[in-house]
Amino acid sequence: MNKNVNKKQTAGVVVLAGIALLAVPFAIGKSGDAATAAPEPAASPEAPIAPEVQELAHHELEGDDLTFAPGVEVPTAADLIPELAGATVQTQDGSDLTLEADAENPAARRSLEDSGLDPDSTGVVVHVAEGDLAVSEALYWQCGWIDEYLNAADAGDTTRMDSAEAQLSTFPTLNAITTYAPEFAEMHSYIVVPMIDGDLDIGRRWLDKNCQPYTNR
């Protein structure tokens, strides 16, 4: 599974290899200095998702029967990887897809602008490798429960805190993590365990820098 984002211009095309969200699981680590890497909003709620992406999402996202935090809706493929909204499939090799992003997709245009390229004259190709959707969903789920834990702590609601802790404790053993990104399991000990032990600021930093579009915290 791709875990890094590489951008290059090839014949007027920017290629995104991997997903930005997956590049930052250890960003907060022990230093607490994380880089912002949460995804942009999708082009629009009506932007179509390619059937091949929908099929891949159905296959990958059924591995974990996730219970999302209160108020968090089950994400679509475009919630997890915003460049997929309106994208069209160019090639498919098993579970690996190469797509051309919608020229009007905000996340795709932002990638071009970040690369110093003209969004109106350069295309964006997105490569989705096996496991990207599953791991993205696991991180999305984790963000929601970290947010719920912090909100419960702020309210002094120990029942909600216990419920959130019970959910978060399963992160290292989620199928998406053990199958596609076992190294991400360490994130639990770097972020969640210290938060539950009383260091709420580490959870807040993680949310503010990596989860804001999910939680609107």
N, C-alpha and C positions, 0 to 999 in steps of 0.2 A: 504494500500500500504506500502511495506517495504521502510523505509527511512534510514536504517543503514546497514552497512556492518559488518557481523559477519563471522569470519573464524574459522573453526575447522577441525581437522584431524579426520576422521572416517574411519577406515579400509582402510587406504591408499588414502583417498579422502579428498580434501579441499572443503568445502561447502561455497559458497558465497551467503549469504542470503541478497538479496537486491542489489542495484547497487551503486558503489562508487560515481558516479556523483551526486546521490540524497542525499548524506550524508553531503553536504557542502553549502546549500543555504544561511545559516546565518554565514558562516565562516568568512567573512570579517566584517560583522555586524557593530558595532560602533567602534571597536578597530582597524580595518584595518589589522588584523593579521590572514590571511587565510592560511589554509593548502592546499597543492597541491592535487587535486583529480580529475583532468581531465583524461579521458580515454586514454588508449594506442591505437595505430593503430590496425586495424583488421589484421588477419593473411595474407590476400592478397585480392586484388580486386575480385579474382575469387573464393574465399572460399565460399562454398554454404551456404545458409540460409535455415534452415528447413522450410517446408511448413507450419507447425503449427505456427511458428514465423511470417512468412509472412502474414498469415491470421489474427493473433492477431494485427500485425502492421497496416494492412489495416483497421481493426475495430477501433483501438484506435486513429490512426492518422488522421482520417477523421473528428474528432470533431471540429478541428480548421482549418479554411482556412487561413493558415499562408502565408504571403508574406515575403520571406527571403531577407536579405540585399543584395545589389549588390555584385556579385561575390561569393555568398554563395549558393552552390547547395543544393537541397532538400536531406536531409540525409536518408540513408538506416538504417535498424534496426541495422546492424553491426557498422555503424557510431555512433549510439547512445549508444550501449552496445557492445563494441568490442569483448567480450568473446563469442558472439553469432556466429561469423564467423566460420563456420565449425562445430558448435556444433550439437549434436544429441539429440532429445527429449527422455527423459526417462519416464516421467509421465506428464499427463495433467489433471487438475481439473478446468474446465471452462476456465477462463482467466489466471490461474496460471500454469506456465510451469516449469518443472525441466529438465535441460539439462546437458549433459556431454560435456565439452569443448574439442575442438580439442587440442591434445597434443602439436601441433606446434604453437598454437595461442599465439602471443607475450604477449597479455594482461593476458591470463591464466597463462603463465609461470612466468610472473612478480608477479602475486599474490602468486604463490608458493614460489618464491625466497624471497618475502617480509615476508612470514611465516616461513622462514628458512628451507624449505623442498626441496627435490630433484625433480626438474621438470620432470626427466626421470623415476621416480618410483612412483609418486603420481598423482592421477587424480584430476580434478577440476569439481565440479558440480555447476551449476549456477541456482539460483531460480529467475524467473522473475514473479513478482506479477502483478495483474491488476493495470494498471495506470503507471507502470514504463516506458514504451516506450513513452507514451503520455507526461509525465512530462519531460523526457529526451529531447524530441523534443522541448518542450517549452523553456528549458534552453539553448539548442543549438541555437535556434532562437534568444533568448535574447542576447547571446554572440555575434552573428553576428551584431546585431543592436547597441550594446554598442561599438563594434569595429568601426562600420560605423560612429557613432556619434563622437568618438574621432578623427578619421581620418579627418572628416569634420571640427571639431574644429581646428585641427592643420593647416588645409588649409584655415581657415577663411571663409568657405563656409556655410553661414547661411541657405541657402535653403536646403542643405543636412542635416544640423543639425535639422532643423524643421521637415523634413521628418522622420528622425530617432526617434526624440522625439515623434512624433505622433504614430509610431509603438510601441515604448517601453511603452507608456502610457496604452496600452491595456493589458499588461502582467497580472495584477491582476485579470482581468476578462476573461482570456482565459479559455475555457472549461476544458482543462487539469488541470489547477490550481484550479478552483472552484470545480471541480468534485473529483479530486484525492489528491490534496495537497493545500487546502486553506491557510494553515499556511505559504506557500511560498510567498504569496502575499505581505507579509511584506518586502520581499527582495527589492521590488520597492522603498519603502521609505528609506531603508538603503543604497542603492547603486545608483539607477537611479536618484532619486530626487536630492541628493547632487551633483551628476555629472552635471546634467542640470543646477543647481544653480551656477555652476562655479568650483566645486571641481573635476577637471578632474582626479586628482591622484587616487581617490577612484575607478574610472572606470578602470584606467590603472592597478591598483593592482589586481582588480578582474579578468581582462583579463589575466594578466601575470601568475596568480596562478591557474586559473580555466578554462580558455578558449583557451589556446595557441594552442592545436592541431586542434581547429576549425578554428581559424583565422589566424594562422601563423604570428601573429603580432610580 
